[in-house]
């Protein structure tokens, strides 16, 4: 294991690492350091603040697939269904965050495919 660190290889991401990553995003949102508010409480909507300690290995696996660009629509639908059937609030909050990020990526890809805007003669 020490040799892996010395070669600069990334260690396997653990559940503790993942929870800390999500906690950091939540805290940055609360402090206004991010333009997002996915993990903060929204009392008027009945949305609780994300509790990273409720995130599971299943959530970590979905997050890693998403980050690697390998999360399929079908896998994501199954993940959301699983969360909804079990009323997993933290997992559902994470799913909403991933869904938003996926939608942004899709929109950016669509915009990139648009033909360049013609410059009008001045």
Helices and strands as residue ranges (DSSP letters): H 2-6, H 15-30, G 43-45, G 52-54, H 57-67, H 73-86, H 89-113
